[in-house]
Amino acid sequence: MSEDLAAQIESWFRRHDDGEFAILLPNRLERQGEIENADTIVYTTKPACVSRMQSLASGSAIAIAGGYGLPDVAALKTLPKHAEWLFVGDADPPDLLIFAWLRTHYPIQWRGVCDAMLPANCSAITIALSPSERAAVPLLNSLCPDYREQIGPRCAALLTEGLKIELEGALATRPGE
């Protein structure tokens, strides 16, 4: 089942490689930190954003891997499976599908944009979904069926309304504001 799920996600990305659904080129996987010795691997579609947050976890053996787009399987296989895996990305269809695809390879947990990190009124940081992202929202039910639990009901409702929240916007706000 997981191979079929991964193949369906890969197929969607290949058919919709439009800037939103990008495929990370081979050998373009960014790596920061001592990957081989890491206790935690943070996989992200936004390495520059996450690397600014790395200082918050000083003392921990954390490494960052990722890049913009669906990763290359061969590059992914070079990352250790022994570490705890966390995913940090946008509350949007491409990142949710990348997360679902990664779960077919690693036991990874969502730590991306979600209701808990958003202000009470997040309308100032929402962005309209592109046509391909809008077309992918119904696919989330079958390809990432627990996406509502991962991102929360408010973020899920925004997707249904044709909106998304990117990591940069979520990091620029404080919950409760």
C-alpha positions as CSV (number, residue, x, y, z in Angstrom):
1,M,0.0,0.0,0.0
2,S,2.7,2.5,0.9
3,E,4.5,1.9,-2.4
4,D,1.3,2.6,-4.3
5,L,0.7,5.7,-2.2
6,A,4.3,6.9,-3.0
7,A,3.8,6.2,-6.7
8,Q,0.5,8.2,-6.8
9,I,2.1,11.2,-5.1
10,E,5.1,11.0,-7.4
11,S,2.8,10.8,-10.4
12,W,0.9,13.9,-9.3
13,F,4.1,15.9,-8.9
14,R,5.4,14.8,-12.3
15,R,2.1,15.8,-14.0
16,H,1.9,19.1,-12.2
17,D,5.5,20.3,-12.0
18,D,4.5,23.9,-12.2
19,G,6.5,25.7,-9.5
20,E,4.2,24.6,-6.7
21,F,4.6,20.9,-7.2
22,A,8.3,20.8,-7.9
23,I,10.5,17.8,-8.0
24,L,13.8,18.2,-6.1
25,L,16.6,17.6,-8.6
26,P,19.0,14.7,-7.8
27,N,21.9,15.8,-5.6
28,R,20.1,19.0,-4.6
29,L,19.1,17.7,-1.1
30,E,20.4,20.3,1.3
31,R,22.1,19.1,4.5
32,Q,23.0,21.1,7.6
33,G,24.6,19.7,10.7
34,E,26.1,16.3,11.3
35,I,23.5,14.1,9.6
36,E,25.2,10.8,10.4
37,N,25.3,11.5,14.2
38,A,22.0,13.3,14.5
39,D,19.4,12.2,17.0
40,T,16.8,14.2,15.2
41,I,16.5,14.9,11.4
42,V,14.3,17.8,10.6
43,Y,13.2,17.4,7.0
44,T,11.9,20.6,5.5
45,T,10.9,22.1,2.2
46,K,12.3,25.4,3.6
47,P,15.9,24.8,4.8
48,A,16.7,28.5,5.0
49,C,13.7,29.1,7.4
50,V,14.4,26.1,9.5
51,S,18.1,26.8,9.8
52,R,17.3,30.1,11.6
53,M,15.3,28.1,14.1
54,Q,18.1,25.5,14.8
55,S,19.6,27.7,17.5
56,L,16.5,27.0,19.6
57,A,17.6,23.4,20.0
58,S,21.2,24.0,21.2
59,G,22.6,21.0,22.9
60,S,20.6,18.6,20.8
61,A,22.1,16.6,18.0
62,I,19.8,18.0,15.3
63,A,20.5,18.0,11.6
64,I,18.4,19.5,8.8
65,A,17.8,18.0,5.4
66,G,15.5,19.0,2.6
67,G,14.8,21.3,-0.3
68,Y,12.0,22.7,-2.3
69,G,10.1,19.9,-3.9
70,L,9.6,16.2,-3.7
71,P,12.9,14.6,-2.8
72,D,15.0,12.2,-4.9
73,V,14.7,8.6,-3.5
74,A,18.4,7.9,-3.9
75,A,19.3,11.1,-2.0
76,L,16.8,10.2,0.7
77,K,18.3,6.7,1.2
78,T,21.6,8.4,2.3
79,L,19.9,9.8,5.4
80,P,19.9,7.7,8.6
81,K,16.8,5.8,9.6
82,H,17.9,5.6,13.3
83,A,17.1,9.2,14.1
84,E,13.8,10.7,15.1
85,W,12.3,12.4,11.9
86,L,10.3,15.6,12.0
87,F,8.8,17.4,9.0
88,V,8.6,21.2,8.9
89,G,6.7,22.8,6.1
90,D,3.7,24.9,4.9
91,A,0.1,24.1,5.4
92,D,-0.5,23.5,1.7
93,P,-1.1,20.6,-0.6
94,P,2.5,20.3,-1.9
95,D,4.0,20.0,1.6
96,L,1.3,17.8,2.9
97,L,1.9,15.4,0.0
98,I,5.6,15.5,0.5
99,F,5.0,14.7,4.1
100,A,2.8,11.8,3.1
101,W,5.4,10.5,0.6
102,L,8.1,10.7,3.2
103,R,6.0,8.6,5.6
104,T,6.2,5.8,3.1
105,H,10.0,5.8,3.7
106,Y,10.5,7.0,7.3
107,P,8.4,7.2,10.5
108,I,8.2,11.0,10.3
109,Q,6.1,13.4,12.4
110,W,4.4,16.7,11.3
111,R,5.9,19.7,13.0
112,G,5.0,22.2,10.2
113,V,2.4,25.0,10.1
114,C,-0.6,24.1,12.2
115,D,-3.4,25.7,14.2
116,A,-1.3,25.7,17.4
117,M,1.3,28.1,15.9
118,L,-1.2,30.6,14.4
119,P,-2.7,33.8,15.8
120,A,-6.4,33.9,16.5
121,N,-6.9,35.9,13.3
122,C,-4.6,34.6,10.7
123,S,-6.2,36.2,7.6
124,A,-3.2,38.6,7.2
125,I,-0.9,35.7,6.5
126,T,-3.0,33.6,4.2
127,I,-2.2,33.2,0.5
128,A,-4.5,32.0,-2.3
129,L,-3.8,28.5,-3.6
130,S,-2.6,28.2,-7.1
131,P,-4.8,26.3,-9.6
132,S,-2.7,23.1,-9.2
133,E,-2.8,23.4,-5.4
134,R,-6.6,23.9,-5.5
135,A,-6.9,20.8,-7.7
136,A,-4.9,18.8,-5.2
137,V,-7.0,19.6,-2.1
138,P,-9.5,16.7,-2.8
139,L,-6.6,14.3,-3.2
140,L,-5.5,14.9,0.3
141,N,-8.4,12.7,1.6
142,S,-6.9,9.7,-0.1
143,L,-3.2,10.5,-0.2
144,C,-2.8,12.1,3.3
145,P,-6.0,11.1,5.0
146,D,-5.0,12.4,8.4
147,Y,-4.0,15.9,7.1
148,R,-6.7,17.5,9.2
149,E,-5.2,16.1,12.4
150,Q,-1.7,17.1,11.3
151,I,-2.5,20.8,10.6
152,G,-5.7,21.3,12.6
153,P,-9.3,22.2,11.7
154,R,-8.6,25.9,11.1
155,C,-5.8,25.3,8.6
156,A,-7.8,22.5,7.0
157,A,-10.8,24.8,6.6
158,L,-8.5,27.4,5.0
159,L,-7.4,24.8,2.4
160,T,-11.1,24.1,1.6
161,E,-11.6,27.8,1.1
162,G,-8.7,27.9,-1.3
163,L,-6.1,29.4,1.0
164,K,-2.8,28.3,2.5
165,I,-0.3,29.5,5.2
166,E,3.4,29.3,4.5
167,L,6.0,28.7,7.1
168,E,7.4,32.2,6.8
169,G,4.1,33.8,7.6
170,A,3.4,31.5,10.5
171,L,6.9,32.2,12.0
172,A,6.3,36.0,11.8
173,T,3.3,35.7,14.1
174,R,2.6,34.7,17.7
175,P,-0.3,32.4,18.7
176,G,-3.0,34.2,20.6
177,E,-2.5,37.6,18.9
